Amino acid sequence: MIRLSRRELLAGSAALAVTGTPSFAEETNLRALGLAEPAFNVDAELNIPDLTGAVHQLEDYRGKTVVVSFWATWCPPCRKEMPTLARLGRELGTDDYAVLAVNVGDRQDKIEAFLEQIDHEGMAILLDNKKDMPSKWFLRGLPVTYIVDANGKVALGAIGERVWDAPEMIEGIRSVGQTS
């Protein structure tokens, strides 16, 4: 396992330690994007509502590659990357992919006020009002994003802000969908 310093994690140069199975070329490209296979166990579980109250579970997305991004309205990097997640969701489409933006701990009125200011069409906004997700998904800061393959296994993760709709990022996420 590769150990990363706090500075490396915050800089986003290498998101999480790689233990992985991708080919060397894929691994290098994914690492350059700040995506890596988690070297720790993630309890990939959801049982939380969206803004309308409909409860989402990860099993609902079985067969799809799912981008699960954890964020908060008080987090400047989270606020900055949210529109790129929405554009990613629109670019990938909903047939084989889903983008879920899980807010950790904010009140719904505060979330809705923030969403009125940004482009957010293309992703589901979920509410973790009870703050259950940090312990289940190994969150030690925000934003944190995981890519879950079609079988429900956490394939990749990233700590810190990313430009999710960059062509290289879209290609990297699609490569996860092709290998699962």
DOKEPA-314817 format. One record per atom (N, C-alpha, C): residue in three letters; chain; atom name; x negated, y negated, z negated. Coordinates in Angstrom, 1 decimal. Layout:
N
ALA:A:CA:X:Y:Z
...
This chain:
180
MET:A:N:-0.8:1.2:0.0
MET:A:CA:0.0:0.0:0.0
MET:A:C:-0.9:-1.2:0.0
ILE:A:N:-0.5:-2.2:0.8
ILE:A:CA:-1.2:-3.5:0.8
ILE:A:C:-0.7:-4.4:-0.2
ARG:A:N:-1.5:-5.0:-1.0
ARG:A:CA:-1.1:-5.9:-2.1
ARG:A:C:-1.2:-7.3:-1.5
LEU:A:N:-0.2:-8.1:-1.7
LEU:A:CA:-0.2:-9.5:-1.2
LEU:A:C:-0.2:-10.4:-2.4
SER:A:N:-0.9:-11.5:-2.2
SER:A:CA:-1.0:-12.5:-3.3
SER:A:C:0.3:-13.3:-3.2
ARG:A:N:0.6:-14.1:-4.3
ARG:A:CA:1.8:-15.0:-4.3
ARG:A:C:1.7:-16.0:-3.1
ARG:A:N:0.5:-16.5:-2.9
ARG:A:CA:0.3:-17.5:-1.8
ARG:A:C:0.7:-16.8:-0.4
GLU:A:N:0.2:-15.6:-0.2
GLU:A:CA:0.6:-14.9:1.1
GLU:A:C:2.1:-14.7:1.2
LEU:A:N:2.7:-14.3:0.1
LEU:A:CA:4.2:-14.1:0.1
LEU:A:C:4.9:-15.4:0.4
LEU:A:N:4.5:-16.5:-0.3
LEU:A:CA:5.2:-17.8:-0.1
LEU:A:C:4.9:-18.3:1.3
ALA:A:N:3.7:-18.1:1.8
ALA:A:CA:3.4:-18.6:3.2
ALA:A:C:4.1:-17.8:4.2
GLY:A:N:4.6:-16.6:3.9
GLY:A:CA:5.3:-15.8:4.9
GLY:A:C:4.4:-15.2:5.9
SER:A:N:3.1:-15.1:5.7
SER:A:CA:2.2:-14.5:6.6
SER:A:C:2.4:-13.0:6.8
ALA:A:N:2.8:-12.4:5.7
ALA:A:CA:3.1:-10.9:5.7
ALA:A:C:4.1:-10.7:4.7
ALA:A:N:5.3:-10.5:5.1
ALA:A:CA:6.5:-10.5:4.2
ALA:A:C:6.4:-9.5:3.1
LEU:A:N:6.3:-8.3:3.4
LEU:A:CA:6.3:-7.2:2.4
LEU:A:C:5.2:-6.2:2.9
ALA:A:N:4.7:-5.4:1.9
ALA:A:CA:3.7:-4.4:2.2
ALA:A:C:4.3:-3.4:3.2
VAL:A:N:3.4:-3.0:4.2
VAL:A:CA:3.8:-2.0:5.2
VAL:A:C:3.4:-0.6:4.8
THR:A:N:4.4:0.3:4.9
THR:A:CA:4.0:1.7:4.7
THR:A:C:4.3:2.5:6.0
GLY:A:N:4.8:1.8:7.0
GLY:A:CA:5.6:2.2:8.1
GLY:A:C:5.3:3.3:9.1
THR:A:N:6.3:3.4:9.9
THR:A:CA:6.3:4.4:11.0
THR:A:C:6.2:3.8:12.4
PRO:A:N:6.4:2.4:12.5
PRO:A:CA:6.3:1.9:13.9
PRO:A:C:4.9:2.2:14.5
SER:A:N:4.8:2.1:15.8
SER:A:CA:3.5:2.2:16.5
SER:A:C:2.7:1.0:16.1
PHE:A:N:1.4:1.1:16.3
PHE:A:CA:0.5:0.1:16.0
PHE:A:C:0.9:-1.3:16.6
ALA:A:N:1.2:-1.2:17.9
ALA:A:CA:1.6:-2.4:18.6
ALA:A:C:2.9:-3.0:18.0
GLU:A:N:3.9:-2.2:17.8
GLU:A:CA:5.1:-2.7:17.1
GLU:A:C:4.9:-3.2:15.8
GLU:A:N:4.1:-2.5:15.0
GLU:A:CA:3.8:-2.9:13.6
GLU:A:C:3.1:-4.3:13.6
THR:A:N:2.1:-4.5:14.6
THR:A:CA:1.4:-5.7:14.7
THR:A:C:2.4:-6.9:15.0
ASN:A:N:3.3:-6.6:16.0
ASN:A:CA:4.2:-7.6:16.4
ASN:A:C:5.2:-7.9:15.3
LEU:A:N:5.7:-6.9:14.6
LEU:A:CA:6.6:-7.2:13.5
LEU:A:C:5.9:-7.9:12.3
ARG:A:N:4.7:-7.5:12.0
ARG:A:CA:4.0:-8.3:11.0
ARG:A:C:3.7:-9.7:11.3
ALA:A:N:3.5:-10.0:12.6
ALA:A:CA:3.3:-11.3:13.1
ALA:A:C:4.5:-12.2:12.9
LEU:A:N:5.7:-11.5:12.9
LEU:A:CA:7.0:-12.2:12.7
LEU:A:C:7.3:-12.3:11.2
GLY:A:N:6.5:-11.7:10.4
GLY:A:CA:6.7:-11.7:8.9
GLY:A:C:7.7:-10.6:8.5
LEU:A:N:7.9:-9.6:9.3
LEU:A:CA:8.7:-8.5:9.0
LEU:A:C:7.9:-7.3:8.7
ALA:A:N:8.2:-6.6:7.6
ALA:A:CA:7.5:-5.4:7.3
ALA:A:C:8.4:-4.4:6.6
GLU:A:N:8.0:-3.1:6.6
GLU:A:CA:8.8:-2.1:5.9
GLU:A:C:8.5:-2.2:4.4
PRO:A:N:9.6:-2.3:3.6
PRO:A:CA:9.4:-2.4:2.2
PRO:A:C:8.6:-1.2:1.6
ALA:A:N:7.7:-1.5:0.7
ALA:A:CA:6.9:-0.5:0.0
ALA:A:C:7.5:-0.2:-1.3
PHE:A:N:8.8:-0.6:-1.5
PHE:A:CA:9.5:-0.3:-2.8
PHE:A:C:10.9:0.2:-2.4
ASN:A:N:11.5:0.7:-3.4
ASN:A:CA:12.9:1.3:-3.2
ASN:A:C:13.9:0.1:-3.3
VAL:A:N:14.7:0.0:-2.2
VAL:A:CA:15.8:-1.0:-2.2
VAL:A:C:17.1:-0.2:-2.2
ASP:A:N:17.9:-0.5:-3.2
ASP:A:CA:19.3:0.1:-3.4
ASP:A:C:20.2:-0.7:-2.5
ALA:A:N:20.2:-0.4:-1.2
ALA:A:CA:21.0:-1.1:-0.2
ALA:A:C:22.5:-0.8:-0.4
GLU:A:N:23.1:-1.7:-1.1
GLU:A:CA:24.5:-1.5:-1.5
GLU:A:C:25.2:-2.9:-1.5
LEU:A:N:26.4:-2.9:-1.0
LEU:A:CA:27.2:-4.1:-1.0
LEU:A:C:28.6:-3.7:-1.5
ASN:A:N:29.2:-4.5:-2.2
ASN:A:CA:30.6:-4.3:-2.6
ASN:A:C:31.1:-5.7:-3.1
ILE:A:N:31.0:-6.6:-2.1
ILE:A:CA:31.3:-8.0:-2.5
ILE:A:C:32.2:-8.7:-1.4
PRO:A:N:32.9:-9.7:-1.8
PRO:A:CA:33.9:-10.3:-0.9
PRO:A:C:33.2:-11.4:0.0
ASP:A:N:34.0:-11.6:1.1
ASP:A:CA:33.6:-12.8:1.9
ASP:A:C:34.4:-14.0:1.5
LEU:A:N:34.4:-15.1:2.2
LEU:A:CA:35.1:-16.3:1.8
LEU:A:C:36.6:-16.1:1.8
THR:A:N:37.2:-15.1:2.5
THR:A:CA:38.6:-14.9:2.5
THR:A:C:39.0:-13.9:1.4
GLY:A:N:38.1:-13.3:0.7
GLY:A:CA:38.4:-12.3:-0.3
GLY:A:C:38.3:-10.9:0.2
ALA:A:N:38.1:-10.6:1.5
ALA:A:CA:37.9:-9.3:2.0
ALA:A:C:36.6:-8.7:1.5
VAL:A:N:36.6:-7.5:0.9
VAL:A:CA:35.4:-6.9:0.4
VAL:A:C:34.6:-6.2:1.5
HIS:A:N:33.3:-6.4:1.5
HIS:A:CA:32.4:-5.8:2.5
HIS:A:C:31.6:-4.7:1.8
GLN:A:N:31.4:-3.6:2.4
GLN:A:CA:30.5:-2.6:1.9
GLN:A:C:29.6:-2.2:3.1
LEU:A:N:28.4:-1.8:2.7
LEU:A:CA:27.4:-1.5:3.8
LEU:A:C:27.9:-0.4:4.7
GLU:A:N:28.6:0.6:4.1
GLU:A:CA:29.2:1.7:4.9
GLU:A:C:30.1:1.2:6.0
ASP:A:N:30.7:0.0:5.8
ASP:A:CA:31.6:-0.6:6.9
ASP:A:C:30.8:-0.8:8.2
TYR:A:N:29.5:-0.9:8.0
TYR:A:CA:28.6:-1.3:9.2
TYR:A:C:27.8:-0.1:9.7
ARG:A:N:28.1:1.1:9.2
ARG:A:CA:27.4:2.3:9.7
ARG:A:C:27.4:2.4:11.2
GLY:A:N:26.3:2.7:11.8
GLY:A:CA:26.2:2.7:13.3
GLY:A:C:25.7:1.4:13.9
LYS:A:N:25.6:0.4:13.0
LYS:A:CA:25.1:-0.9:13.5
LYS:A:C:23.8:-1.3:12.8
THR:A:N:22.9:-2.0:13.4
THR:A:CA:21.8:-2.6:12.8
THR:A:C:22.3:-3.9:12.1
VAL:A:N:22.0:-4.0:10.8
VAL:A:CA:22.6:-5.1:10.0
VAL:A:C:21.4:-6.0:9.5
VAL:A:N:21.6:-7.3:9.7
VAL:A:CA:20.7:-8.3:9.1
VAL:A:C:21.4:-8.8:7.8
VAL:A:N:20.8:-8.6:6.7
VAL:A:CA:21.4:-9.0:5.4
VAL:A:C:20.5:-10.0:4.8
SER:A:N:20.9:-11.3:4.8
SER:A:CA:20.1:-12.4:4.3
SER:A:C:20.7:-12.9:3.0
PHE:A:N:19.9:-13.1:2.0
PHE:A:CA:20.3:-13.6:0.7
PHE:A:C:19.8:-15.1:0.6
TRP:A:N:20.8:-15.9:0.2
TRP:A:CA:20.5:-17.4:0.2
TRP:A:C:21.3:-18.0:-0.9
ALA:A:N:21.0:-19.3:-1.1
ALA:A:CA:21.8:-20.2:-2.0
ALA:A:C:21.8:-21.6:-1.5
THR:A:N:22.8:-22.4:-1.8
THR:A:CA:22.9:-23.7:-1.3
THR:A:C:21.8:-24.7:-1.9
TRP:A:N:21.2:-24.4:-3.0
TRP:A:CA:20.2:-25.2:-3.6
TRP:A:C:18.8:-24.9:-3.1
CYS:A:N:18.7:-23.9:-2.2
CYS:A:CA:17.4:-23.5:-1.7
CYS:A:C:17.1:-24.1:-0.3
PRO:A:N:16.2:-25.1:-0.2
PRO:A:CA:15.9:-25.8:1.1
PRO:A:C:15.6:-24.9:2.2
PRO:A:N:14.7:-23.9:2.0
PRO:A:CA:14.4:-22.9:3.1
PRO:A:C:15.6:-22.1:3.6
CYS:A:N:16.5:-21.8:2.6
CYS:A:CA:17.7:-21.1:3.0
CYS:A:C:18.6:-21.9:3.9
ARG:A:N:18.7:-23.2:3.4
ARG:A:CA:19.6:-24.1:4.2
ARG:A:C:19.0:-24.3:5.6
LYS:A:N:17.7:-24.3:5.7
LYS:A:CA:17.1:-24.6:7.0
LYS:A:C:17.3:-23.4:8.0
GLU:A:N:17.2:-22.2:7.4
GLU:A:CA:17.3:-21.0:8.3
GLU:A:C:18.7:-20.5:8.6
MET:A:N:19.7:-21.0:7.9
MET:A:CA:21.1:-20.5:8.1
MET:A:C:21.6:-20.7:9.6
PRO:A:N:21.4:-21.9:10.2
PRO:A:CA:21.8:-22.0:11.6
PRO:A:C:21.1:-21.0:12.5
THR:A:N:19.9:-20.6:12.2
THR:A:CA:19.1:-19.7:13.1
THR:A:C:19.7:-18.3:12.9
LEU:A:N:20.2:-18.0:11.7
LEU:A:CA:20.9:-16.7:11.5
LEU:A:C:22.2:-16.6:12.3
ALA:A:N:22.9:-17.8:12.3
ALA:A:CA:24.2:-17.8:13.0
ALA:A:C:23.9:-17.6:14.5
ARG:A:N:22.9:-18.3:15.1
ARG:A:CA:22.6:-18.1:16.5
ARG:A:C:22.1:-16.7:16.8
LEU:A:N:21.4:-16.1:15.8
LEU:A:CA:21.0:-14.7:16.0
LEU:A:C:22.2:-13.8:16.1
GLY:A:N:23.2:-14.0:15.2
GLY:A:CA:24.4:-13.2:15.3
GLY:A:C:25.1:-13.3:16.6
ARG:A:N:25.2:-14.5:17.1
ARG:A:CA:25.9:-14.7:18.4
ARG:A:C:25.1:-14.0:19.5
GLU:A:N:23.7:-14.1:19.5
GLU:A:CA:22.9:-13.6:20.5
GLU:A:C:22.9:-12.0:20.5
LEU:A:N:22.9:-11.4:19.3
LEU:A:CA:23.0:-10.0:19.2
LEU:A:C:24.3:-9.4:19.5
GLY:A:N:25.4:-10.2:19.3
GLY:A:CA:26.7:-9.7:19.5
GLY:A:C:27.2:-8.8:18.3
THR:A:N:28.4:-8.3:18.4
THR:A:CA:29.0:-7.6:17.2
THR:A:C:29.1:-6.1:17.5
ASP:A:N:28.9:-5.6:18.7
ASP:A:CA:29.0:-4.2:19.1
ASP:A:C:28.1:-3.3:18.3
ASP:A:N:26.8:-3.7:18.3
ASP:A:CA:25.8:-2.9:17.7
ASP:A:C:25.0:-3.6:16.5
TYR:A:N:25.4:-4.8:16.2
TYR:A:CA:24.7:-5.6:15.2
TYR:A:C:25.7:-6.4:14.3
ALA:A:N:25.2:-6.7:13.1
ALA:A:CA:26.0:-7.6:12.2
ALA:A:C:25.0:-8.4:11.5
VAL:A:N:25.3:-9.7:11.2
VAL:A:CA:24.5:-10.6:10.4
VAL:A:C:25.4:-11.0:9.2
LEU:A:N:24.9:-10.7:8.0
LEU:A:CA:25.6:-11.0:6.8
LEU:A:C:24.7:-12.0:6.0
ALA:A:N:25.3:-13.1:5.6
ALA:A:CA:24.6:-14.1:4.8
ALA:A:C:25.2:-14.0:3.4
VAL:A:N:24.5:-13.5:2.5
VAL:A:CA:25.0:-13.2:1.1
VAL:A:C:24.5:-14.3:0.2
ASN:A:N:25.5:-15.2:-0.2
ASN:A:CA:25.2:-16.2:-1.2
ASN:A:C:25.1:-15.7:-2.6
VAL:A:N:24.0:-16.0:-3.3
VAL:A:CA:23.8:-15.5:-4.6
VAL:A:C:24.1:-16.6:-5.6
GLY:A:N:25.3:-16.6:-6.2
GLY:A:CA:25.6:-17.4:-7.4
GLY:A:C:26.2:-18.7:-7.3
ASP:A:N:26.4:-19.2:-6.0
ASP:A:CA:27.1:-20.5:-5.9
ASP:A:C:28.6:-20.4:-6.0
ARG:A:N:29.2:-21.5:-6.4
ARG:A:CA:30.7:-21.5:-6.4
ARG:A:C:31.2:-21.6:-4.9
GLN:A:N:32.3:-21.0:-4.7
GLN:A:CA:32.9:-21.0:-3.3
GLN:A:C:33.1:-22.4:-2.7
ASP:A:N:33.5:-23.4:-3.5
ASP:A:CA:33.7:-24.7:-3.0
ASP:A:C:32.4:-25.4:-2.6
LYS:A:N:31.4:-25.1:-3.3
LYS:A:CA:30.1:-25.6:-2.9
LYS:A:C:29.6:-25.0:-1.6
ILE:A:N:29.8:-23.7:-1.5
ILE:A:CA:29.4:-23.0:-0.3
ILE:A:C:30.2:-23.5:0.9
GLU:A:N:31.5:-23.7:0.8
GLU:A:CA:32.3:-24.2:1.9
GLU:A:C:31.9:-25.6:2.3
ALA:A:N:31.6:-26.4:1.3
ALA:A:CA:31.1:-27.8:1.6
ALA:A:C:29.8:-27.8:2.4
PHE:A:N:28.9:-26.9:2.0
PHE:A:CA:27.7:-26.8:2.8
PHE:A:C:27.9:-26.2:4.2
LEU:A:N:28.8:-25.2:4.3
LEU:A:CA:29.0:-24.6:5.6
LEU:A:C:29.7:-25.6:6.6
GLU:A:N:30.4:-26.6:6.1
GLU:A:CA:31.0:-27.6:6.9
GLU:A:C:30.0:-28.5:7.6
GLN:A:N:28.7:-28.5:7.1
GLN:A:CA:27.7:-29.3:7.6
GLN:A:C:26.8:-28.6:8.6
ILE:A:N:26.9:-27.3:8.7
ILE:A:CA:26.0:-26.5:9.6
ILE:A:C:26.7:-25.6:10.6
ASP:A:N:26.0:-25.1:11.5
ASP:A:CA:26.4:-24.1:12.5
ASP:A:C:26.3:-22.7:11.7
HIS:A:N:27.5:-22.1:11.5
HIS:A:CA:27.5:-20.8:10.8
HIS:A:C:28.3:-19.7:11.5
GLU:A:N:28.8:-20.1:12.7
GLU:A:CA:29.6:-19.1:13.4
GLU:A:C:28.7:-18.0:14.0
GLY:A:N:29.1:-16.7:13.7
GLY:A:CA:28.2:-15.6:14.2
GLY:A:C:27.7:-14.7:13.1
MET:A:N:28.1:-15.1:11.9
MET:A:CA:27.7:-14.3:10.7
MET:A:C:28.8:-14.3:9.7
ALA:A:N:28.9:-13.3:8.9
ALA:A:CA:29.8:-13.2:7.8
ALA:A:C:29.1:-13.8:6.6
ILE:A:N:29.9:-14.6:5.8
ILE:A:CA:29.4:-15.2:4.6
ILE:A:C:30.0:-14.5:3.5
LEU:A:N:29.1:-13.8:2.7
LEU:A:CA:29.5:-13.0:1.5
LEU:A:C:29.2:-13.7:0.2
LEU:A:N:29.9:-13.4:-0.8
LEU:A:CA:29.8:-14.1:-2.1
LEU:A:C:29.3:-13.1:-3.2
ASP:A:N:28.2:-13.3:-3.7
ASP:A:CA:27.7:-12.5:-4.9
ASP:A:C:27.8:-13.4:-6.1
ASN:A:N:29.1:-13.7:-6.5
ASN:A:CA:29.3:-14.6:-7.6
ASN:A:C:28.8:-14.0:-9.0
LYS:A:N:28.8:-12.7:-9.1
LYS:A:CA:28.3:-12.0:-10.3
LYS:A:C:26.8:-11.9:-10.4
LYS:A:N:26.2:-12.2:-9.3
LYS:A:CA:24.7:-12.1:-9.2
LYS:A:C:24.2:-10.6:-9.4
ASP:A:N:25.0:-9.7:-8.8
ASP:A:CA:24.6:-8.3:-8.9
ASP:A:C:23.5:-7.9:-7.9
MET:A:N:23.5:-8.6:-6.8
MET:A:CA:22.6:-8.2:-5.7
MET:A:C:21.1:-8.3:-6.0
PRO:A:N:20.6:-9.3:-6.7
PRO:A:CA:19.2:-9.4:-6.9
PRO:A:C:18.6:-8.1:-7.5
SER:A:N:19.2:-7.4:-8.4
SER:A:CA:18.6:-6.2:-9.0
SER:A:C:18.8:-5.0:-8.0
LYS:A:N:19.8:-5.0:-7.2
LYS:A:CA:20.0:-3.9:-6.3
LYS:A:C:19.2:-4.0:-5.0
TRP:A:N:18.8:-5.2:-4.6
TRP:A:CA:18.1:-5.5:-3.4
TRP:A:C:16.7:-6.0:-3.6
PHE:A:N:16.2:-5.9:-4.8
PHE:A:CA:14.8:-6.3:-5.1
PHE:A:C:14.6:-7.8:-4.7
LEU:A:N:15.4:-8.7:-5.2
LEU:A:CA:15.3:-10.1:-4.9
LEU:A:C:14.5:-10.8:-6.0
ARG:A:N:13.4:-11.4:-5.6
ARG:A:CA:12.6:-12.1:-6.6
ARG:A:C:12.4:-13.5:-6.2
GLY:A:N:13.2:-14.0:-5.4
GLY:A:CA:13.2:-15.4:-4.8
GLY:A:C:14.1:-15.4:-3.7
LEU:A:N:14.3:-16.6:-3.1
LEU:A:CA:15.2:-16.8:-1.9
LEU:A:C:14.5:-17.7:-0.9
PRO:A:N:14.8:-17.5:0.3
PRO:A:CA:15.6:-16.5:1.0
PRO:A:C:14.8:-15.2:1.1
VAL:A:N:15.6:-14.1:1.1
VAL:A:CA:15.1:-12.8:1.3
VAL:A:C:16.0:-12.1:2.3
THR:A:N:15.5:-11.5:3.3
THR:A:CA:16.3:-10.9:4.4
THR:A:C:15.8:-9.5:4.6
TYR:A:N:16.8:-8.6:4.8
TYR:A:CA:16.5:-7.2:5.1
TYR:A:C:17.2:-6.8:6.4
ILE:A:N:16.6:-5.9:7.1
ILE:A:CA:17.1:-5.4:8.3
ILE:A:C:17.5:-3.9:8.0
VAL:A:N:18.7:-3.6:8.1
VAL:A:CA:19.2:-2.2:7.7
VAL:A:C:19.5:-1.5:9.1
ASP:A:N:19.0:-0.3:9.2
ASP:A:CA:19.2:0.4:10.5
ASP:A:C:20.6:1.0:10.6
ALA:A:N:20.9:1.6:11.7
ALA:A:CA:22.3:2.1:11.9
ALA:A:C:22.6:3.3:11.0
ASN:A:N:21.6:3.9:10.3
ASN:A:CA:21.8:5.0:9.4
ASN:A:C:22.0:4.5:7.9
GLY:A:N:21.9:3.1:7.7
GLY:A:CA:22.0:2.6:6.4
GLY:A:C:20.8:2.5:5.6
LYS:A:N:19.6:2.7:6.3
LYS:A:CA:18.3:2.7:5.6
LYS:A:C:17.7:1.3:5.8
VAL:A:N:17.1:0.7:4.8
VAL:A:CA:16.4:-0.5:4.9
VAL:A:C:15.1:-0.3:5.7
ALA:A:N:15.1:-0.9:6.9
ALA:A:CA:13.9:-0.7:7.8
ALA:A:C:12.9:-1.7:7.6
LEU:A:N:13.3:-3.0:7.5
LEU:A:CA:12.3:-4.1:7.4
LEU:A:C:12.8:-5.1:6.4
GLY:A:N:11.9:-6.0:5.9
GLY:A:CA:12.3:-7.0:5.1
GLY:A:C:11.4:-8.2:5.3
ALA:A:N:11.9:-9.4:4.8
ALA:A:CA:11.1:-10.6:4.9
ALA:A:C:11.4:-11.5:3.7
ILE:A:N:10.4:-12.1:3.2
ILE:A:CA:10.5:-13.0:2.1
ILE:A:C:10.2:-14.4:2.6
GLY:A:N:11.1:-15.3:2.4
GLY:A:CA:10.8:-16.7:2.9
GLY:A:C:11.6:-17.0:4.2
GLU:A:N:11.5:-18.2:4.6
GLU:A:CA:12.2:-18.7:5.7
GLU:A:C:11.6:-18.2:7.1
ARG:A:N:12.5:-17.9:8.0
ARG:A:CA:12.2:-17.5:9.3
ARG:A:C:13.0:-18.2:10.3
VAL:A:N:12.6:-18.2:11.6
VAL:A:CA:13.4:-18.7:12.7
VAL:A:C:14.0:-17.4:13.3
TRP:A:N:15.2:-17.1:12.9
TRP:A:CA:15.8:-15.8:13.3
TRP:A:C:16.2:-15.7:14.7
ASP:A:N:16.4:-16.8:15.4
ASP:A:CA:16.9:-16.8:16.8
ASP:A:C:15.7:-17.0:17.8
ALA:A:N:14.5:-16.9:17.3
ALA:A:CA:13.4:-17.0:18.2
ALA:A:C:13.4:-15.7:19.1
PRO:A:N:13.0:-15.8:20.4
PRO:A:CA:13.1:-14.6:21.2
PRO:A:C:12.3:-13.4:20.7
GLU:A:N:11.1:-13.7:20.1
GLU:A:CA:10.3:-12.6:19.6
GLU:A:C:11.0:-11.9:18.4
MET:A:N:11.7:-12.7:17.6
MET:A:CA:12.4:-12.1:16.4
MET:A:C:13.6:-11.3:16.9
ILE:A:N:14.3:-11.8:17.9
ILE:A:CA:15.5:-11.1:18.5
ILE:A:C:15.0:-9.7:19.0
GLU:A:N:13.9:-9.8:19.7
GLU:A:CA:13.3:-8.5:20.3
GLU:A:C:12.9:-7.6:19.2
GLY:A:N:12.3:-8.1:18.1
GLY:A:CA:11.9:-7.2:17.0
GLY:A:C:13.1:-6.6:16.3
ILE:A:N:14.2:-7.3:16.1
ILE:A:CA:15.4:-6.8:15.5
ILE:A:C:16.0:-5.7:16.5
ARG:A:N:16.0:-6.0:17.7
ARG:A:CA:16.6:-5.1:18.7
ARG:A:C:15.8:-3.8:18.7
SER:A:N:14.5:-3.9:18.5
SER:A:CA:13.6:-2.7:18.4
SER:A:C:14.0:-1.8:17.3
VAL:A:N:14.5:-2.3:16.2
VAL:A:CA:15.0:-1.5:15.0
VAL:A:C:16.3:-0.8:15.5
GLY:A:N:17.1:-1.5:16.2
GLY:A:CA:18.4:-0.9:16.7
GLY:A:C:18.1:0.3:17.6
GLN:A:N:17.0:0.2:18.4
GLN:A:CA:16.7:1.2:19.4
GLN:A:C:16.1:2.4:18.7
THR:A:N:15.5:2.3:17.6
THR:A:CA:14.8:3.4:17.0
THR:A:C:15.6:4.1:16.0
SER:A:N:16.8:3.6:15.6
SER:A:CA:17.6:4.2:14.5
SER:A:C:18.5:5.2:15.1
